[in-house]
Amino acid sequence: MSLRLLPSTLVNQIAAGEVVERPASAVKELVENALDAGARRIDVTLADGGRSLIVVQDDGKGMGREDLSLCVERHATSKLPTDDLFDIGFLGFRGEALPSIGSVSRLSITSRTRAAESAWRIAVEGGVKAEPEPAAGPPGTRVEVRDLFYATPARLKFLKAPRTETQHAADVINRLAMAHPEVGFTLTDGTRSVVKLGAAQGDLFARRLDRLSGVIGREFFDNALPVDAEREGIRLTGHIGLPTYNRGNAQQQYLFVNGRPVKDRLLTGAVRGAYQDFLAHDRHAILALYLDLPPREVDVNVHPAKAEVRFRDAALVRGLIVSALRHALAEAGHRASTTVAIGALGAVRPEGEGAADMRRPALPLGRSGQSAWSWTPPPRPSLGDVASAFAAQAPAGGGLWEQPTRLPNLSAPPQGRDVGAAPTPAPSPSEHPLGVARAQLHGTYIVAQTADGIVIVDQHAAHERLVYERMKQALDADGVARQGLLLPEVVEMDEADADRVAARADELAALGLVIESFGPGSILVREVPALLGDCDVKGLIRDLADELAELGEALALKDRLADVCGTMACHGSVRAGRLLNADEMNALLRQMEMTPHSGQCNHGRPTYVELKLKDIERLFGRR
């Protein structure tokens, strides 16, 4: 069999298999071309999910007759003026999109420059190009793609239902819209508007947050933290959600590199690392991050779809993301998301005649066009904002665990109260963001009164976070203080588990836990971290054995410090069912106010729920 050159039409169809996977892929390429042309408004219309018709209309700079004829030729582009693949300043640069689309569909392009008196139109059908001809049209470009994949009908059977394909196209437009908030976008399917986003106004952060709210939903606006960091010429900006505002998948993590939406494992892993102290393994943060760096520091020429990138200094990029996100989360203090209170209200709202009045349509969360119902309270001051102002007034020089009000040893047995002693005067609820403790319910939940509502605290989850943060601070300082056991504790377990724990004795000692092997299947515990107080030593060792089995033998504990410290903090925290007096409850509240990240436990669950008085009144129909 002899070698031969493939015909150009077949070459373009092969390229289309990489570039145009589905209608959404064609929409992506055409919208990126419009953005590269300087468009400020882009309108997209689909019919039959994009199978029968895709129309992209923009108000960009347009093209003349010669450029229009050349743009449908393979590898023809205006976006590489210096022929340098490491200096790419546009979303597109390959020159493959239009000829690839034209090889598998009936393509027509009508374009007009702002200086021209009339437009020009060119048609490409199944890879066969016609000559440009004069046409009517406004300044800008209109691209029509009819009968997509008619020239390669085998591809049609891989497409999903029209509604599904439309949603894929909506996701593409939403991602590009988040990267370019100054541009207005619309997407219609002939009967309804799927995406409708006006051009955002204001400074960069205001525009982005406004656009993110329009795409992700109003809840993101209420629970987003700004990010702005720079290191060695690389700048990271964007907004991230509070840890208690999370999802069960990573679909609402939006990452952009030099204005280009990407799905990169390095960036996703860095986000995961930044949130590892605050989220359970099966929960994911909601965020939008924008990474801007010199073009020569990133390679976007990895795949024809241009969704993957490679960084020259991947460690620098990862370190910047982790440190910037952790700093933003620390700035949030103990703030919890507003969705915690909304969920609580939704769980207890009355059913019946008045329930419908308490609901209104919720904004679609990245799934434009889908209707959902949830109850949203009226705008109200954020408890996190109040708490931040309160923490800022703390005495200068007081460390996290050196505040005037110290946390009692809640792990110790409850102390009896002297009935003859004068009670400690209770502070006013208006003096503290988390209010004043009024009651303890079921030995588990602290109910506090604030100036304009109530706060319900899960005492175990809250104290677990406090112990965990204290352990981390001690490790960063002089190490964890140890407390010797009067009688060493012998823990019986499976021989394999015992060997696994004993092999990590030196590393555990650095965390304040001194153990040694005590024969087959036994571990002798001599000292425990002093922070844990009177903890369940046997339960702690058995849980650590399970944790070590999951980490694997090759991984050092210091690399998974959050997991190990979290396990230890859980065993050293005040348990559910432990009765607390008023002073202990208020001390816990005060320490929460002064401790970063105390709005959620180590597993990402909220430690408290705040209900405003107006919310409670709505439950009883008083509003």
C-alpha positions, -999 to 999 in steps of 0.1 A, spaced: 0 0 0 15 33 -11 15 66 8 -7 95 -3 -16 129 8 -51 132 21 -75 156 4 -79 190 21 -116 184 28 -108 152 46 -80 169 65 -104 196 77 -129 169 88 -102 152 108 -94 185 124 -131 191 131 -131 159 151 -107 175 176 -120 211 175 -157 206 170 -168 178 193 -205 190 197 -225 222 190 -211 238 222 -176 234 208 -186 254 177 -202 280 199 -170 283 219 -148 289 189 -172 314 173 -177 334 206 -139 334 212 -134 349 177 -160 376 185 -142 384 217 -108 386 199 -125 410 175 -133 434 203 -170 428 205 -190 444 233 -222 425 227 -225 389 215 -259 372 207 -261 335 201 -291 316 187 -295 278 186 -321 256 170 -325 219 178 -297 222 203 -274 235 176 -278 206 152 -299 225 126 -287 261 133 -261 281 153 -260 319 148 -234 341 165 -238 378 160 -213 404 173 -205 441 171 -167 436 167 -144 452 142 -155 430 113 -137 419 81 -133 431 46 -136 410 14 -100 397 14 -99 388 51 -133 371 48 -121 349 19 -89 340 38 -105 333 72 -120 300 61 -87 287 49 -69 263 72 -42 278 95 -51 314 84 -50 337 114 -43 373 124 -35 364 160 2 354 156 18 385 142 53 375 152 50 337 146 58 332 183 37 304 199 50 315 233 36 350 229 -1 345 225 -24 374 233 -57 361 220 -81 333 228 -77 318 193 -45 314 174 -46 280 155 -66 291 125 -85 258 125 -120 266 138 -137 281 108 -124 257 82 -131 228 105 -167 239 111 -172 246 74 -160 211 65 -188 194 84 -217 219 80 -232 246 58 -214 277 70 -220 313 60 -202 344 73 -214 380 68 -191 407 80 -186 445 78 -160 468 91 -170 500 107 -155 521 79 -171 501 51 -204 511 34 -216 475 30 -210 440 42 -196 409 24 -208 374 27 -190 341 21 -204 305 21 -187 272 28 -206 239 23 -190 206 32 -156 222 29 -163 237 -6 -158 275 -5 -177 300 -26 -165 334 -37 -174 364 -14 -203 385 -25 -218 418 -13 -245 417 13 -264 438 38 -255 438 74 -245 461 104 -209 466 115 -195 434 130 -198 397 120 -227 373 118 -218 336 115 -245 310 106 -238 273 110 -266 251 95 -269 213 95 -239 207 117 -222 173 110 -244 167 79 -211 159 60 -201 134 88 -235 119 98 -218 93 121 -211 121 145 -248 129 150 -255 97 169 -232 108 196 -251 140 203 -275 142 233 -311 156 234 -315 192 222 -320 205 257 -288 189 269 -268 203 240 -283 237 247 -272 235 283 -236 226 272 -236 257 250 -250 278 279 -221 265 301 -196 276 275 -211 310 272 -213 315 310 -177 306 314 -166 331 287 -189 357 302 -173 354 336 -139 360 320 -152 391 302 -178 409 323 -175 440 302 -192 422 273 -230 415 271 -241 380 262 -274 364 252 -283 328 242 -317 319 229 -331 286 216 -359 302 195 -385 301 223 -368 313 254 -337 332 267 -313 307 282 -286 332 290 -291 370 293 -262 389 308 -258 427 303 -224 443 303 -213 449 339 -202 483 352 -178 495 378 -142 485 386 -128 451 379 -138 434 411 -173 449 410 -178 439 374 -167 404 381 -188 399 412 -218 413 394 -213 388 365 -206 359 388 -238 367 407 -257 366 374 -242 332 364 -238 313 397 -267 330 417 -273 358 442 -262 334 470 -227 336 457 -228 374 461 -237 371 497 -211 344 505 -181 354 484 -147 365 497 -124 386 474 -90 373 465 -61 395 453 -25 384 455 6 387 434 40 369 434 69 372 410 48 388 382 19 364 386 -14 379 398 -43 360 412 -77 376 416 -113 365 420 -139 355 445 -142 323 466 -171 310 486 -171 305 524 -164 269 534 -200 263 546 -212 274 511 -202 243 491 -214 217 467 -212 179 462 -192 183 430 -167 207 414 -189 219 386 -190 255 401 -153 259 403 -144 283 375 -107 288 366 -93 313 341 -58 318 328 -51 351 310 -89 354 303 -92 318 290 -115 293 308 -95 262 316 -99 229 334 -65 222 349 -57 195 374 -29 216 389 -53 245 397 -80 222 409 -56 204 432 -43 237 446 -79 248 454 -85 214 471 -53 219 492 -63 254 503 -97 242 516 -85 209 531 -88 222 566 -124 233 561 -142 208 538 -150 172 540 -135 150 512 -168 148 494 -176 185 493 -162 211 470 -158 249 472 -176 273 449 -153 299 433 -140 318 403 -103 325 401 -84 346 375 -47 340 370 -28 366 349 8 360 341 32 367 312 24 346 281 58 331 281 51 316 316 23 294 303 18 271 274 -18 271 260 -7 251 229 -14 218 245 -47 206 229 -67 219 200 -97 227 224 -73 250 243 -88 239 276 -56 227 291 -25 247 300 10 240 313 30 264 335 67 270 334 68 271 372 39 250 384 51 250 420 50 289 421 15 289 407 3 263 431 19 280 461 3 314 452 -32 299 449 -29 280 482 -15 309 502 -39 335 487 -70 314 493 -60 305 529 -53 342 536 -88 351 523 -104 324 544 -85 336 575 -98 372 568 -133 359 570 -129 350 607 -157 329 621 -182 339 594 -206 312 581 -226 313 549 -261 327 548 -272 294 533 -269 278 567 -297 300 581 -317 296 549 -315 258 551 -325 258 588 -355 280 580 -365 258 551 -364 228 573 -388 242 599 -410 265 578 -447 258 582 -466 239 556 -500 249 545 -517 281 533 -490 306 543 -460 286 531 -463 296 495 -459 333 505 -425 325 520 -410 312 487 -399 329 456 -380 316 425 -343 312 432 -317 323 408 -304 294 386 -271 283 399 -251 280 367 -279 261 350 -297 289 332 -333 282 324 -339 256 351 -365 266 376 -360 260 413 -377 271 445 -362 282 477 -369 308 504 -346 337 505 -346 362 534 -346 399 528 -311 416 527 -296 420 561 -263 429 577 -238 401 577 -229 386 610 -194 381 596 -190 418 589 -201 425 625 -177 399 638 -148 413 618 -153 447 633 -155 432 668 -123 412 663 -105 443 650 -112 459 684 -93 431 703 -64 443 724 -32 447 704 -6 420 709 -31 394 721 -26 362 702 -53 338 692 -52 321 726 -42 351 747 -74 371 747 -88 386 780 -115 359 781 -99 325 781 -116 292 773 -121 270 803 -110 234 802 -143 221 787 -128 186 786 -127 184 824 -156 171 843 -183 197 850 -177 217 881 -205 222 907 -217 257 912 -216 273 947 -253 282 952 -243 308 977 -219 327 953 -231 357 935 -238 350 898 -215 365 872 -233 395 856 -243 385 821 -231 408 793 -255 426 770 -263 407 738 -254 438 718 -218 437 730 -208 405 711 -215 392 676 -224 358 688 -245 372 716 -250 359 752 -257 323 761 -293 318 774 -297 280 774 -283 246 765 -306 222 747 -302 184 749 -267 188 763 -255 196 728 -267 230 715 -261 264 730 -288 290 723 -275 326 725 -294 359 722 -279 385 699 -290 421 694 -315 412 667 -319 375 667 -306 342 681 -276 320 674 -277 282 679 -242 266 684 -232 230 681 -209 228 711 -189 198 699 -183 211 664 -173 246 677 -149 233 703 -134 209 679 -124 238 656 -110 258 685 -88 228 696 -77 222 661 -67 258 655 -48 258 688 -29 226 679 -19 242 646 -6 273 663 13 252 688 29 232 661 40 264 643 55 277 675 74 255 700 55 222 694 25 207 712 28 205 750 24 170 764 5 157 794 17 125 810 -9 99 819 -9 89 856 -14 53 844 -3 45 809 -31 33 787 -29 0 768 -49 -1 736 -57 -35 721 -63 -36 683 -55 -56 652 -19 -65 649 -16 -48 615 -31 -16 629 -9 -17 659 22 -21 637 11 8 615 7 31 645 39 20 662 59 27 629 48 64 631 58 68 668 84 95 661 60 116 640 32 112 665 55 124 693 60 156 674 22 161 677 23 155 714 12 118 714 39 95 729 32 58 722 52 26 720 46 -10 709 34 -32 738 35 -66 722 15 -80 693 -17 -61 687 -11 -36 716 -1 0 719 10 17 751 1 54 754 23 73 778 16 110 770 -12 128 751 -14 165 738 -22 187 768 -47 205 747 -69 174 745 -75 173 782 -94 142 794 -98 126 760 -109 91 749 -74 76 745 -85 43 731 -109 58 706 -82 83 695 -56 55 688 -81 34 669 -92 63 648 -56 72 641 -49 37 630 -78 40 604 -64 74 594 -29 60 588 -43 31 568 -60 56 545 -30 78 542 -7 50 531 27 41 543 47 63 520 31 96 531 46 115 560 21 127 587 33 163 583 20 162 547 -14 153 560 -13 173 592 -48 186 588 -63 151 588 -43 138 618 -48 170 639 -85 170 630 -88 134 643 -70 143 675 -90 176 679 -123 156 675 -114 134 705 -103 163 726 -134 184 721 -163 188 745 -187 161 736 -224 162 728 -243 156 760 -218 175 782 -236 199 804 -221 234 805 -228 263 829 -234 298 817 -198 309 821 -185 280 801 -210 286 773 -202 323 771 -164 316 771 -169 292 742 -188 320 723 -161 345 730 -133 322 718 -153 315 686 -155 352 679 -117 355 682 -108 323 663 -104 321 625 -125 296 606 -147 289 637 -178 291 615 -173 255 604 -158 224 620 -129 204 606 -153 185 584 -169 215 567 -201 215 587 -214 247 602 -207 253 639 -236 277 644 -268 289 628 -279 325 630 -316 334 628 -326 371 627 -357 381 646 -375 390 613 -368 354 601 -383 339 632 -413 362 629 -419 350 594 -420 314 607 -450 324 629 -467 345 602 -460 378 621 -445 393 589 
